[in-house]
Amino acid sequence: MFIDHAEIKVISGRGGDGSASFRREKYVPRGGPDGGDGGRGGDVIFEVSTDLTTLRDFRYQRVFKAESGHPGSGSGSFGRQGKDLIIPVPQGTMIIDEAGRVLADLTQPNQRYIAARGGRGGRGNIHFATATRQTPDFAERGEPAEEKIIRLELKLLADVGLAGYPNAGKSTFLSRISSARPKIADYPFTTLEPNLGVVDLEGGGFVVADIPGLIEGAHQGVGLGLDFLKHLERTRVIAYVVDVSGMEGRNPADDFRNVRHELNMFSPDLARRNALVIANKMDIPGADVGLELLAEAVGEFGYEVFPISAVTGQGVQEALYHLAELVKNSPAPESPVIEVQPEEPPTSLSDYELRYNAEENIFEASGVALERLVAMTDLSSDDAVLRLQRIFRKIGLEERMKQAGAEQGSLVRIGQTEFELDLSHE
């Protein structure tokens, strides 16, 4: 089964905790601090693999978590860094966040995108020794992991996209010109998933995508429209495949106009791509009449028409050479998406917002750097809590809370941590 979209959760590795350790030497019962830093958590990284063609694997695994960093230890030993988690994806995969923002468009082999960065390792107590605090008994906790809901969307990368009604002969044509073997039968919507085929020609080949048959209203999601129209967006050339046999009572001219209209309604840029028209099923008696009707409809767009029979091979080689020439002279469609790496979080502790939540009777301070500071503080250590209070005073947080009505014992929430405000130092 062809899978072209998936929703997953990615979780980076949490940073390892720093160590609160002291030197142990002969005749020195309590030496100075020597706690090492925790290791950094692993990143979650998407990487393009040319061995993959669908997002099928993501049907069975929805949560991806990188390894956490290891804690530091005595003698200044650093904790081991967590291993990055590399997630292979097919070429043409788009990485989209919960808000619908495209974070990356992975179109190149081995291209990478860091979706979630590992947490920083906590600092050991060796970093907190000062002239007035020579034996700090606390260390930082590791930075929390980063969690995200990610939507993956795959758009096929092909040079030529075959567009046409169901049973126009696209699959038969693809099997004739390449080694692809799509399912072929005489009933509507034979093709339920896109198929790719590589055409080998002297002087250079190209890749063709057989897109499932389009019907009126495809751009609005009728039939299989929206699911597969997007796969045409990356193609250089559109090949309209039209059944001119009249066997099913269809008008080839109307079929061509309708298919082109659906492409235009979905994306005007798509309808403006270089194109040619393949008049298929010329081996059936009476197809000449359909060919004339089609040629008249195509004339206003200036496309060349190539009569062929995908079954017998009549005219196929000539159509291929013209397709190859079009591909050669058609630029790859420009992608509006530029890979965007996650921004580093703000480092200024003064960049925060304060509000009073009357419903819960609690003061809430929010800010990336501030929340990270609290999350990495060992609140079980009195010295660490005193240090945190001094920082609150330095950045003016306590003063702002008092001005907002906070008193001794008022509840405060910063990130996931709640505590009572202590003003006893005044």
N, C-alpha and C positions, 0 to 999 in steps of 0.2 A: 504494500500500500504506500502511495506517495503522501508524505506528511510535510506540509509547508508552513506550519505555524505551531507554536508551543508556548506555554507559560510555565516558568520555573522560578524557584527561589534560590538565590546565591548568597552564601554566608562566608565572609572572609575569616581568617584565623584570628583569634584573640591574641593580644600581646601577652607574653609571659610576665609573671610578677617579678619585681625586683627582690633582692634578698636583703634581709636585715640581719647581718652577720658581723661578728667581731673577731679580731685576730686571737688565736689561741697559741700562745708561746710559753715556753718554760719560764717560770718565775714571773710571768705577766698574766695574772688571772683574768683580766678583762682589758684586752688591748683595744686599739682603735677600730673604727668601722671598716669592714672590707667586703661588704655585700655587693655582688655583681648585678648587672642589669639583666632583665628578662629578654628573651629573644623576640624578634618581631614576628607577628603572625603572617601566614601565607596569604598571597593574593589569589583571587579567582580570575582566571584569564581565559578568554575565548580565543581560539586559534583556528584559522582556516585549514581544513584538510581536504586535499583534492581527491581523497579516497571516498568521501561521503557525497551523497547526492540528495538526501532527504533529511528531515529532522525526526525520523522514525524513532531513534533511540531515546528521545525525550518523552516518549509515551510511557516509558517504563520507569524512568527516574525523574523526579521533579524537584528534589532538593540536592544542592551541590555545596559542600562545605570544605574549605581549605583547612589545613592543619594549624593548630594554635602554636604560638611560640612557647618554648620551655622556660621555666623559671630560672633566675640566676642563682648563684650559690656563693659560698665563702671564698676567701682568697681572691676576690675580684673576678671570679669566673662568670662569664656571660652565658646566658641560656642559649640553647640552640634555636635557630630560626625555624619557624614552621614552613613546611613545603608548600609551594604554590600548587594550586589545582588548575591544571590545563584542561579545558573543555573543548574538544574538537567539534567544529561545525562545518557545514558545506560552504563552498564558495558562493557568495551571493546572499549571505545571511545578514539581516538587519537586527541590531540590538536596540530595543525600545523600552523605556521605563514606564512606570505605572501611569504617569501623566500623559503618555503618548509621545514623549519627546524622543526622537531618534538619536541615540548616543553614538552609534557607529554603523557604518555600512561596509561590511567585510567582503571586498570583491577581489582581493589579490591573494595568490597562494601564500600560505604561511603568515598572513597578516594577523596581528594580535590586537586585542583590546582588553584592558584591565577593567573588569566590571565592578569589583569590590576589592578595596585595598586592605591589607592586613593591618591589625592594630599595632601600635608602637609598643615595644617592651617597656615595662616599668623600670625606673631607675633604682638601683640599690642604695642602701643607706650611706655608702661611701660619698655620695653626691650631696648629702645634707649636713655634713659636718661643718660647723662654723666655729669662730673663736668663742662664742658664748654657748654653743651647743656641740660639744666635742664628741658626745657618744649618742647620736640619734638612734633610737631603737625602732625606727620605722623605715619603710621603703614604699615606693609607688607600686600600685597594682598595674597590671597590663591594661592597655587601652582596649575597650570593648570591640567586638567584631562588628563589621558593617554588614547589614542585611538589606537585600533588595529583591523586589519582585521584578523579574525581567520577562519581556515578551520577545520571542524570536520569530522572525518572519523570513521566509526564503523566497527570493525571486530568482528564477533561473537565468543563467548567463548563457546566451546563445547569440549567434550572428544573425540568424534568420528565424523569424517566427511564422509558422503556418496558421493562417486565420481563415475560417470558413464555417459553413453550416455542418451539422452532424451528417455523416455519410457522404461528404463531398469528396472523400478519397484521400484525406491528409495522411492517415496512417499507412495506407497502401503506398502512397508516394514516398513517405519516409522509409519504409522497408525496402523500396526499390533503390533508393539512392544511398543507403547506409546499411550498416550491420544491425541497426535497431530492429527489434521484432515486437512491435506493439500488437495488442490484441485487435483482431479485425473480424467484423461480422456485420450482417445486414440488419441492424436494428438501431434505433435512435440512441445516442450517447454511448456508442461502442467504447470510446475513449473516456475514461473517468479520471485519468490523471495524465499530466504532461509527460511526454517522452522526448528524450534527446537522442540525436543521431549525429555522427561525425561523417562528413562527406570528404572523401579523398579525391583530389583532382590534381592533375599535373600543374605545377605552378602555385600550389597552395590550396588547402582545404578550408572548410568552415563547419560550424556547428549549427544544426537545425533543431528547433523545438516544435513538436507537434502539440498544439494547444487544443484541448477538448472543444468540440463544436459550440459555436455561439448561436444564440437565437435572439429574437427581438426582445428588448428589455434587459439584455445581459448586463449593461452598465448600471442597472438598478438592482442587480442581484437575481434576476430571473434565471431559472435553470442553474447552470454552474458558472454563470458569468463572472461575478466579482472574484470568485475563488481563483480564476485562471487568467482573467484579463491582465492582472498585475504582472504575470510572467512574460508578457510581451513588452513591458516597459524598458527592458534592458537590451532589446534586440536592435541591431543596426538597420535591418531590412524587414519589411513585411511582405510575405508572399500570400496573396489572396487565392485560395483554392476554391474553384467554383465547378459544380456539376452542371455540365451543359447538355446532358443526355435527354433531359425532359422526362425521364422514366417515372418520376414521382409527381408529375404535374406541376413542377416548380418552374418559375421564371428565372433563368440565370441572371438577368439584369437586376431583378429585384433582390435576389440573394446577395449579389455583390454590393448593391447600394446599402442594404440593411446592415451587412457586416461592417462596412466602412463607417456607417453612421454610429454603430455601437462603439467602435474604437474611438471615434471623434468625441462622443459624449463622455466616454471614460477619461480620455486624455487627448485634447486637440493636438498636442505635440506628437502623440503616437500616430495619429492619422496623417501627419505631415511627413512621416519618415519616407525614405526612398522605398519604392515598392514595385512589384510587377504582379501580373495576374496569370494564374495557371488554369487554363480551361481543361478540366479533366473529363475522362470517360469518352474520348473521341472515337473509341472503338465501337461504340454503340450506334446503330443506324439512327439517323435523324439528328445527330449531335451537331451537324453543320448549321442547322437553324438556330440552335441555342447559342452557338459560337457567334453568329451574326448579332443576335440580341445583346450578348455580353459585350462585344466589341463596341457597339454603339454607346452603351452605358459607361464604359471605361474611358471612352474618347475624351470626355470633358476633364479628366484628371491627368491625361497624358501618360498613363501607364502602358507598358508594352504587354501584349497578350500572347501567351505561348500555349497552343493547343497540344495536349499530350494524352496518353493513355498510361496511367500508372500500372495497369494490369499487364499490358503488352510491352511497355517500354517506349512506345512511339513518342518522339519529341522530347523525351526526358533529358537526354544529354544536352540538347541545345538550351533548354531551360536552366540546367545546372550551370552552364558556362556563363549565362547572363546573370544568374544569381551571384556567382563568384565575382563577376566584374562589379556588380552593385555593392557587394560587401567590401570589396577592395577600395571603392571610391566613397564609402559612407563612413563618417566618423562615428565612434562609439558615443552613444547618448550620454550627455553630461549628467552626473548624479548631483542633485542638490545637497547631498549629505556629505559632510566632512567629518572624519573621525574626531570625536571629542573625548579626551581623557578626563576622568573626574578631577574636579578642582581640589587642590589641597584645602583642608578646612582652615578658616581664619585662626590666626594665632593670637590675636589680641583679646585678652580677658575682659577688656573694657567694652567689647562689642557684644552687648547683651540687652535684653528687654525685660522689664519688670512689670508684672500686673498682679492685681488682687482678685482672686477667684472667690467671689462672695458666696457662691453656692456651696463650695467646700470649705470656706473660711480658711483659705491658705494663700500664701504669697508664692508666686511662681516666677522664677528667673530662668530665662531661656537664652542660650547662646552656645554655639558649637564649642568654642574653646573653654567656656566656663563649665559646660556639662561634662566635657572630657576631663577637666581638672578634678571635679568632684568624683567622677566614676573611677579615677585612678588613685584616689586618696584612700588610705587604709583607715576607715573610721573607727576601727577598734583600738587604734593607738591614740592616746591623749596628745602626744607630741605632734602627730600628724594632724589632728583636729585643730590644735592651737595654730599650727602653720596655716591651715586653711582659713581660720578666722582672721589671721593677720592679712592674708591676701584679700579677703572680703573687704576689710577696712581700707586697704590700699587702693582698691579699684572703686571705692565709694558705694559698694553694694549695701553695707549695713546702714549707712546714712540715708540712702534712698529708700530703704525699707522703713526706717523710722519716720521719714517724711510722709510715707504712704500710710502710716498708722500702725506699723508693727511694734510690738512690745516684747519684753522678756517672755520667752516661752511660746511666741507665735509660731505657727507651723509654716515651714518653708519647703518648697519642692524645686529641685534643680535636676532636670533629666528624670531618671528613675528613682532618685534618692529623696527621701523626706526626712526632715529633722526639725527640732525645736530651736528657735533662735536664742542664742546665749549672749546677753549684753552685760554679763556680770563683770567683765574686764574693765568696764568704765569706772 
